[in-house]
Amino acid sequence: MTSRQNRVCPTGEIVANPARGMFMGNRGCLHDHQGQLGTARWRHKNWITCALSFKGRKRHLMAPGSYTELFFMDESVACAAGHRPCAECRRGAWQGFQAAWAMNFGKASAADIDRSLHLARLEGKDQRRHQAVAKDLPDGVMVLLDGLPHLVLGGQARSWRPDRYGADRLLPDGSVTVLTPAPMVAVMGSGWRPELHSSIITGANL
């Protein structure tokens, strides 16, 4: 069976890949009646990261007229793509995120946060990227090294693949290109942490 085009990469692209993700996302309806994506990559500014299951709710993937179910390997990938925790199905994660946001930018509603994130995650229709000193970045941030996405963790970098993380490498001295939107980096710097894929435990041995 051909994979649907609903898997989000840390670099912002939405691709077809059979690997199962830890989280689902929502940006509105991006597909047509045949379940094919058009040119639009969002329909609203509240890009959220949702649990795969919640209160027994069932969905038919890419149903006509319904929102497009997007999937992420883990929450670090979702954050790099500009998604924040859902306030309903991931209430605890959202409350922690909102509190860390307030530490940096003042108390804000979900709508206010979504507007700020929308400006920070996009440059036209493309992912907005920025530069930062690699060793100053908190755990959970995604960066580009040699043109490929890597996760910052424990002062090192872990290469990203669609189904798992790879081996450790040292973070370079100096600045790197950061994929995670700058406000998300600040939130992680205040102690909030995205949920990571289980391969993070074994990736160093791959």
N, C-alpha and C positions, 0 to 999 in steps of 0.2 A: 504494500500500500504506500502511495506517495505521501510524504509528510506535508502537513499544512505549513504555510508561511506564517508562523505565529511565535517564533522563538526570537527573543530580543538579545542582542549581543551587548557587551559593555561599550562598544563603539557606537551604539545607537541603531545599527541596522536591524531590520526584522527579516529573518531568514527561515528557510525550511530545514529542520533538523529533527531527527527522531528521538534525541535524548530527552528524558523526562526532567522537568524543572521542579524546584521546591515551591515556587510561588507563581501566582497568576497576576496579571495586570489588566488595567482598563484605561483606555483613552477615548472611548466612544466607539461608534461603528465605523470600521475602516474597510469592510469587505462588501462585495456585491452579493446577489442572490445565488451565485455559484460558489460562494465561499472564497473568492479570490480577492486579494488586496488591490485597491486602486492606488492612486498617487498620494492620497492623504495619509498622514502618519499620526494625526490627532484630530479630535473633534471638540475637545474642551481642555481646560487647563488643569483639572484635578486628576493628574496621573497618579494612580494608586497601586500599591502592592498588596495583593489579597492572599488569604489562605486558600489552599487547594480544596479544602472541604470546610463547610460551615453550616451547622444546624440542619444537616441532611439535605441541603438544597441541591438540585440536579439541573444541569444545563446541557443543551444540545449545542456543541461547538459551532460557532459561526452561523447561528440561525439567522435567517433573513430579517433585517431590521433591528437585530439585537446588537449589543456591544461586542466587539471583537476580543476574544479571550487571548491575551498575550502571555507568554511564559518566560520565566527567568531561571537560570541554573540555581541561583541563590539570591539573597537580598543585596549583597554587595554589587552584583551585576545590575539588579533593579535600580539601586541608587545611582550607579554610574549612568544609567539610561535616563535618570531624572525622576524616578518614582519614589513616593514617600509611603509610609504604612497606611493602610486603610483604617479609618476611625471606627468602623463597625466590626469587621471580622478579625481585626488584629488590634484590638483596643489597647492592650497593654503596651505593645510596641509603639503605637501612635502617641500614647500619653508620654512615654519616655522621649520620643522624638520631639514632641511639642515643648516639653520642659527644657530640653537641650537647646531648642531653637530660641526660646525665651531668654536663656542665659546669654545668647549672642546678639539677638536682634530685638528683644523685648517681646512681651506677650502678644500673641497673634492668633487669629482664627484660622481654620483650615483654608478658607478662601483667600485670606491674606498670604498665607504660606504658599499656596498654589500659584498665586500671581507672581510672587518673588522667584519661586523655582522656575516658572515658565521663562522668565527673562534670563535666568542663569543657565538654563540647560540648552538653549537654542541660539544659533546665529543664523538668521534666516530660517531655512528648513533643515539646516545641518546641526550636528551636535556642537555646542560651544565648549571649547577646551581652554585650559589656562596653564600657566607655568607656576611651579612651586619647588622649593628645595625638597628633594626627595626625603631626606632624613628628618624633616620637620613634619611629615605627613602622618596622621593617625592611622591605626589599624582599620582596615575595611575599605580604604580608598583604592580605586583602580587607576593605574597609570599606563602609559605606553613606554615600552622599552624595546628598542630595535624594531619599532613599528607594530609590536604585538601587545595585547592587554595583559597586565600583571596586577595581582592583588598585593597591596602592602600589608605585611603582617609580621610583627615581632622584629622590626628593623630590617626585614628582608623582603624579597619580592617572589611571588608564586605565579608562574605562568598559567594563563587561563586557556582552557579548551572547552568546547561546547558541553562535554560530559563530565569534566573533572578539572582539578588543579594539578599542575605538574610540579617539577622540582623547584627547590629554593635557589635563589641567586642573590648576591649582595645588591643592595640598592646603590646606585651610583652616587658619587659626590656631585654636588651642584644641583641644578634644576632639572625637572622632568616635565613632560606633558601630562597633565592630569585630566582624566576623563570624567571623574565625579564632579558634579557642579560645586562651585566654591561654597555656597551656603551649606550643602551637605557635608563638605569637608569640615566646616566649622562646627556643625552639630556633632560629628564623630569626634572632633577634638575636645568636645565638652563631655565626653563619656558615653554617648549613645553608640551602640554597636549593631551593625546588621548581622542577621543570621547567616552563617556560612555553610557551604556544602560539606558533606561528610568526608569528601576526598581530601579536605585540608589536613586531615590526620595522617593520611597515607601518601599524600602527593610527593613528599620528599623522597620516597623510596621508588618512585616511578622512573 
